[in-house]
Amino acid sequence: MKYPQTVKALVGRICQSYPATQNQLEESSVDDFRKGIFKPHFLPAYLLWMLQELETFEDREKAARWLGWVMGKLDSIPVLNVVTLQENRDLIRADKES
């Protein structure tokens, strides 16, 4: 598992901030997600899917890029504002230390 603490924390934050996300994820088309296609209000579900997917990657660098993209969406004020940049840094630091 890549970045286990970070992924777990981010999934929890997304689900807490957007309670309908799990249902949206189940309703969504994974094929569309793979193509990067989603309705704007489905962004939290798309991010959950990305977090699940990155855990399956063999390539740690690819997982890191995906995680960085997710974190960028989660800490931008005009987007979701779920975590701060400092919280993201702390999460990654904890994974690196373990």
Contact map, one row per residue, 1 for C-alpha under 8 A:
11110000000000000000000000000000000000000000000000000011000000000000000000000000000000000000000000
11110000000000000000000000000000000000000000000000000110000100100000000000000000000000000000000000
11111110000000000000000000000000000000000000000000000010000000000000000000000000000000000001001000
11111111000000000000000000000000000000000000000000000000000000000000000000000000000000000000001000
00111111100000000000000000000000000000000000000000000000000000000000000000000000000000000010011000
00111111110000000000000000000000000000000000000000000000000000000000000000000000000000010011011000
00111111111000000000000000000000000000000000000000100000000000000000000000000000000000000000000000
00011111111100000000000000000000000000000000000000000000000000000000000000000000000000000000000000
00001111111110000000000000000000000000000000000000000000000000000000000000000000000000000010000000
00000111111111000000000000000000000000000000000000000000000000000000000000000000000000000000000000
00000011111111100000000000000000000000000000000100100000000000000000000000000000000000000000000000
00000001111111110000000000000000000000000000000000000000000000000000000000000000000000000000000000
00000000111111111000000000000000000000000000000000000000000000000000000000000000011000000000000000
00000000011111111110100000000000000000000001000100000000000000000000000000000000010000000000000000
00000000001111111111110000000000000000000000000000000000000000000000000000000000000000000000000000
00000000000111111110000000000000000000000000000000000000000000000000000000000000000000000000000000
00000000000011111110000000000000000000000000000000000000000000000000000000000000010000000000000000
00000000000001111111100000000000000000000001000000000000000000000000000000000000000000000000000000
00000000000001111111110000000000000000000000000000000000000000000000000000000000000000000000000000
00000000000000100111111100000000000000000000000000000000000000000000000000000000000000000000000000
00000000000001100111111110000000000000000101100000000000000000000000000000000000000000000000000000
00000000000000100011111111000000000000000000100000000000000000000000000000000000000000000000000000
00000000000000000001111111100000000000000000000000000000000000000000000000000000000000000000000000
00000000000000000001111111110000000000000100100000000000000000000000000000000000000000000000000000
00000000000000000000111111110000000000000100110110000000000000000000000000000000000000000000000000
00000000000000000000011111110000000000000000000000000000000000000000000000000000000000000000000000
00000000000000000000001111111000000000000000000000000000000000000000000000000000000000000000000000
00000000000000000000000111111101100000000000000000000000000000000000000000000000000000000000000000
00000000000000000000000000111111100000000000000000000000000000000000000000000000000000000000000000
00000000000000000000000000011111110000000000000000000000000000000000000000000000000000000000000000
00000000000000000000000000001111111000000000000000000000000000000000000000000000000000000000000000
00000000000000000000000000011111111111000000000000000000000000000000000000000000000000000000000000
00000000000000000000000000011111111111000000010010000000000000000000000000000000000000000000000000
00000000000000000000000000000111111110000000000000000000000000000000000000000000000000000000000000
00000000000000000000000000000011111110000000000000000000000000000000000000000000000000000000000000
00000000000000000000000000000001111111000000000000000000000000000000000000000000000000000000000000
00000000000000000000000000000001111111100000000000000000000000000000000000000000000000000000000000
00000000000000000000000000000001100111110110010000000000000000000000000000000000000000000000000000
00000000000000000000000000000000000011111110000000000000000000000000000000000000000000000000000000
00000000000000000000000000000000000001111110000000000000000000000000000000000000000000000000000000
00000000000000000000000000000000000000111111000000000000000000000000000000000000000000000000000000
00000000000000000000100110000000000001111111110000000000000000000000000000000000000000000000000000
00000000000000000000000000000000000001111111111000000000000000000000000000000000000000000000000000
00000000000001000100100000000000000000001111111100000000000000000000000000000000000000000000000000
00000000000000000000110110000000000000000111111110000000000000000000000000000000000000000000000000
00000000000000000000000010000000100001000111111111000000000000000000000000000000000000000000000000
00000000000000000000000000000000000000000011111111100000000000000000010000000000000000000000000000
00000000001001000000000010000000000000000001111111110000000000000000000000000000000000000000000000
00000000000000000000000010000000100000000000111111111000000000000000000000000000000000000000000000
00000000000000000000000000000000000000000000011111111100000000000100010000000000000000000000000000
00000010001000000000000000000000000000000000001111111110000000000110010000000000000000000000000000
00000000000000000000000000000000000000000000000111111111000000000000000000000000000000000000000000
00000000000000000000000000000000000000000000000011111111100000000000000000000000000000000000000000
01000000000000000000000000000000000000000000000001111111100001100110000000000000000000000000000000
11100000000000000000000000000000000000000000000000111111100000100000000000000000000000000000000000
10000000000000000000000000000000000000000000000000011111110000000000000000000000000000000000000000
00000000000000000000000000000000000000000000000000001111111101100000000000000000000000000000000000
00000000000000000000000000000000000000000000000000000001111100000000000000000000000000000000000000
00000000000000000000000000000000000000000000000000000000111111100000000000000000000000000000000000
01000000000000000000000000000000000000000000000000000000111111110000000000000000000000000000000000
00000000000000000000000000000000000000000000000000000000001111111000000000000000000000000000000000
00000000000000000000000000000000000000000000000000000100101111111100000000000000000000000000000000
01000000000000000000000000000000000000000000000000000110101111111110000000000000000000000000000000
00000000000000000000000000000000000000000000000000000000000111111111000000000000000000000000000000
00000000000000000000000000000000000000000000000000000000000011111111100000000000000000000000000000
00000000000000000000000000000000000000000000000001100100000001111111110000000000000000000000000000
00000000000000000000000000000000000000000000000000100100000000111111111000000000000000000000000000
00000000000000000000000000000000000000000000000000000000000000011111111100000000000000000000000000
00000000000000000000000000000000000000000000000000000000000000001111111110000000000000000000000000
00000000000000000000000000000000000000000000001001100000000000000111111111000000000000000000000000
00000000000000000000000000000000000000000000000000000000000000000011111111100000000000010000000000
00000000000000000000000000000000000000000000000000000000000000000001111111110000000000000000000000
00000000000000000000000000000000000000000000000000000000000000000000111111110011100000000000000000
00000000000000000000000000000000000000000000000000000000000000000000011111110011111100000000000000
00000000000000000000000000000000000000000000000000000000000000000000001111111011111110000000000000
00000000000000000000000000000000000000000000000000000000000000000000000111111111100100000000000000
00000000000000000000000000000000000000000000000000000000000000000000000000111111100000000000000000
00000000000000000000000000000000000000000000000000000000000000000000000000011111100000000000000000
00000000000000000000000000000000000000000000000000000000000000000000000011111111100000000000000000
00000000000000000000000000000000000000000000000000000000000000000000000011111111110000000000000000
00000000000000000000000000000000000000000000000000000000000000000000000011111111111100000000000000
00000000000011001000000000000000000000000000000000000000000000000000000001100001111100000000000000
00000000000010000000000000000000000000000000000000000000000000000000000001100000111110110000000000
00000000000000000000000000000000000000000000000000000000000000000000000001110000111111110000000000
00000000000000000000000000000000000000000000000000000000000000000000000000100000001111111000000000
00000000000000000000000000000000000000000000000000000000000000000000000000000000000111111100000000
00000000000000000000000000000000000000000000000000000000000000000000000000000000001111111110000000
00000100000000000000000000000000000000000000000000000000000000000000001000000000001111111111000000
00000000000000000000000000000000000000000000000000000000000000000000000000000000000011111111100000
00000000000000000000000000000000000000000000000000000000000000000000000000000000000001111111110000
00001100100000000000000000000000000000000000000000000000000000000000000000000000000000111111111000
00100100000000000000000000000000000000000000000000000000000000000000000000000000000000011111111100
00000000000000000000000000000000000000000000000000000000000000000000000000000000000000001111111110
00001100000000000000000000000000000000000000000000000000000000000000000000000000000000000111111111
00111100000000000000000000000000000000000000000000000000000000000000000000000000000000000011111111
00000000000000000000000000000000000000000000000000000000000000000000000000000000000000000001111111
00000000000000000000000000000000000000000000000000000000000000000000000000000000000000000000111111
00000000000000000000000000000000000000000000000000000000000000000000000000000000000000000000011111
